[in-house]
Amino acid sequence: MRCRRCAPVPEEVRRAAGLLERRFAVSILWASHEGATRFNEFQQALGSVPPATLAARLVELEHAGILERRVVDARPPRVEYSLTERGLQLQPLLAALVRFSQYG
């Protein structure tokens, strides 16, 4: 058997994987790129996601600088989410995941 030394996984890769491997995170990103902006729209797009899980993922993506949360002053007030510049940079990754899954 052959055993060779491999370089450790960079911290940046670990952080990105930690964020994206969370359940429903990639699906939320896809729904965001498709135009979902409100909590109920995300629920419709994702289907069986528990509301508490969806809320937690939205907060995590907001803290990571991928989504921006905005309170709209309306009657009744509502919250909308939009992709930041950083979030928009993930579009090629999502497109690659779709292409990859089509060949599986």
Buried (B, 14 or more C-beta within 10 A) or exposed (E): EEEEEEEEEEEEEEEBEEBBEBEBBBBBBBBBBEEBBEBEBBBEBBEEBEEEBBEBBBEBBBEBEBBBEEEEEEEEEBEBBEBBEEBEEBBEEBEEBEEEEEEE
